[in-house]
Amino acid sequence: MEKHRYKENETGYSAEIEHGPDEVAFAERRLNRLIELNAEYAALSKREVSDETHLPGAVGYERSFAILGLWTGILPPAAFFLRLATDSPGDDVGAYFLITSLVTSAAAATGYFTGKIVGKIVRELDQFSLPARFAMLPFVGTTWGILAGGAGGAPIFLFGAIPGAVIGAAAGCAALPVFSLLHSALRQGDVIERRHLYPSAIGVAATLAALILGFPA
């Protein structure tokens, strides 16, 4: 049974509580339970700090899709301008090189940074069934491609933003579902190893570039 004694201090009255054996045992049980909960919370927080802490050399959703956006912003536009330069051999090669550098830099930067947002969206879509997920991914990829492609085409006197957005929409619509399928198959938990990520991302972007180069005029 608790006994209360009161004494006056500088801020008023405080109670001194004398605990019996039952109260001490109860307090010890509560303290042990609190320690267990704190340990569980610390373990959970450690898992959620970063996806990349699970495996050495592993990458989480956001960076994975940012890498895809980077390479998709480089290889397909470069292939497009290479195709133009090949079909028009009399034109100034230096001008093509300058335009290609501007377009790929803008598209790659936009694809990389917006890819982090796309990675978060794909993580949320993974909660849906496979058919529902792949029904939504082309729309996400199309929107992503419009942003990156429009930004890539904008350096060409701003008028290039429209064809850039059209080409980017087609590239994003095709690239995102394919890469998402590879990512789902190769990832472990929420992360994918770099040795699997880079061949997948570069392979998807290179396939699009090959299709552009081989597309009949």
WOGI-V435254 format. One record per residue. RES is the residue in three letters. OMEGA is omega in whole degrees, -180 to 180 (* if undefined). BURIAL is # if it has 24 or more other ideal C-beta (glycine too) atoms within 12 Angstrom, else .. D_FIRST is the distance of its C-alpha to the first C-alpha in whole Angstrom. Layout:
res-><RES,RES>
omega-><OMEGA,OMEGA>
burial-><BURIAL,BURIAL>
d_first-><D_FIRST,D_FIRST>
//
This chain:
res-><MET,GLU,LYS,HIS,ARG,TYR,LYS,GLU,ASN,GLU,THR,GLY,TYR,SER,ALA,GLU,ILE,GLU,HIS,GLY,PRO,ASP,GLU,VAL,ALA,PHE,ALA,GLU,ARG,ARG,LEU,ASN,ARG,LEU,ILE,GLU,LEU,ASN,ALA,GLU,TYR,ALA,ALA,LEU,SER,LYS,ARG,GLU,VAL,SER,ASP,GLU,THR,HIS,LEU,PRO,GLY,ALA,VAL,GLY,TYR,GLU,ARG,SER,PHE,ALA,ILE,LEU,GLY,LEU,TRP,THR,GLY,ILE,LEU,PRO,PRO,ALA,ALA,PHE,PHE,LEU,ARG,LEU,ALA,THR,ASP,SER,PRO,GLY,ASP,ASP,VAL,GLY,ALA,TYR,PHE,LEU,ILE,THR,SER,LEU,VAL,THR,SER,ALA,ALA,ALA,ALA,THR,GLY,TYR,PHE,THR,GLY,LYS,ILE,VAL,GLY,LYS,ILE,VAL,ARG,GLU,LEU,ASP,GLN,PHE,SER,LEU,PRO,ALA,ARG,PHE,ALA,MET,LEU,PRO,PHE,VAL,GLY,THR,THR,TRP,GLY,ILE,LEU,ALA,GLY,GLY,ALA,GLY,GLY,ALA,PRO,ILE,PHE,LEU,PHE,GLY,ALA,ILE,PRO,GLY,ALA,VAL,ILE,GLY,ALA,ALA,ALA,GLY,CYS,ALA,ALA,LEU,PRO,VAL,PHE,SER,LEU,LEU,HIS,SER,ALA,LEU,ARG,GLN,GLY,ASP,VAL,ILE,GLU,ARG,ARG,HIS,LEU,TYR,PRO,SER,ALA,ILE,GLY,VAL,ALA,ALA,THR,LEU,ALA,ALA,LEU,ILE,LEU,GLY,PHE,PRO,ALA>
omega-><-180,175,-177,172,-176,176,-178,174,-174,-177,-179,-177,175,-177,170,-175,176,-176,173,-178,-178,-179,179,179,179,179,179,178,178,-180,179,179,178,178,178,179,178,179,178,180,179,179,179,180,180,179,-174,-178,-179,177,-172,180,-177,-176,175,-179,-179,-175,-180,-176,-172,-179,179,-178,172,177,176,179,179,-176,176,175,-179,-168,180,177,178,178,180,-179,175,177,177,-180,179,-179,-180,-174,-178,-177,-178,-180,-180,179,178,-180,180,-180,179,180,180,-176,-178,179,-180,-179,-179,179,179,179,-179,-174,175,177,177,177,179,178,177,180,-179,177,178,-180,179,177,-179,176,-177,179,180,-180,-177,171,-178,-176,178,179,177,180,178,178,178,-180,178,180,-177,-180,177,177,179,-179,-177,180,-180,178,178,-179,180,-179,-177,176,177,179,179,179,179,179,179,-179,180,180,-180,-171,-172,179,-179,-180,179,177,177,-180,179,-178,-172,-176,175,-173,180,-176,176,180,-178,-179,174,-176,-172,175,-180,-177,-179,180,178,180,-180,177,176,179,179,178,178,-179,-177,-178,-176,-179,*>
burial-><.,.,.,.,.,.,.,.,.,.,.,.,.,.,.,.,.,.,.,.,.,.,.,.,.,.,.,.,.,.,.,.,.,.,.,.,.,.,.,.,.,.,.,.,.,.,.,.,.,.,#,.,.,.,.,.,.,#,#,#,#,#,#,#,#,#,#,#,#,#,#,#,#,#,#,#,#,#,#,#,#,#,#,#,.,.,.,.,.,.,.,.,.,.,.,#,.,.,#,#,.,#,#,#,#,#,#,#,#,#,#,#,#,#,#,#,#,#,#,.,#,#,#,.,#,#,.,.,.,.,.,.,#,.,.,#,#,#,.,#,#,#,#,#,#,#,#,#,#,#,#,#,#,#,#,#,.,.,.,#,#,.,#,#,#,.,#,#,#,#,#,#,#,#,#,#,#,#,#,#,.,#,#,#,.,#,#,.,.,#,#,#,#,.,.,#,#,#,.,#,#,#,#,#,#,#,#,#,#,.,.,#,.,.,.,.,.>
d_first-><0,4,7,10,13,16,20,23,25,28,27,25,21,19,15,13,10,8,7,6,9,8,8,11,13,12,14,16,17,18,20,22,23,24,26,28,28,30,32,33,34,36,38,39,40,42,44,44,45,49,51,53,50,50,53,56,59,57,57,55,56,57,59,61,62,63,65,67,68,69,72,73,74,76,78,79,80,82,83,84,86,88,89,91,92,94,95,97,98,100,97,96,93,92,91,89,87,86,85,83,81,80,79,77,75,74,74,72,70,69,68,66,64,64,63,59,59,61,58,55,57,58,55,53,56,55,53,56,58,61,64,62,61,65,66,64,65,68,67,65,68,70,68,68,71,72,70,71,75,75,74,76,79,79,81,84,85,82,84,83,79,80,82,79,77,79,79,75,74,76,75,71,72,73,71,67,67,69,67,64,65,65,62,60,62,62,58,55,52,52,55,58,60,63,65,65,64,68,70,69,69,72,73,73,74,77,78,78,80,83,83,84,87,88,88,92,93>
//
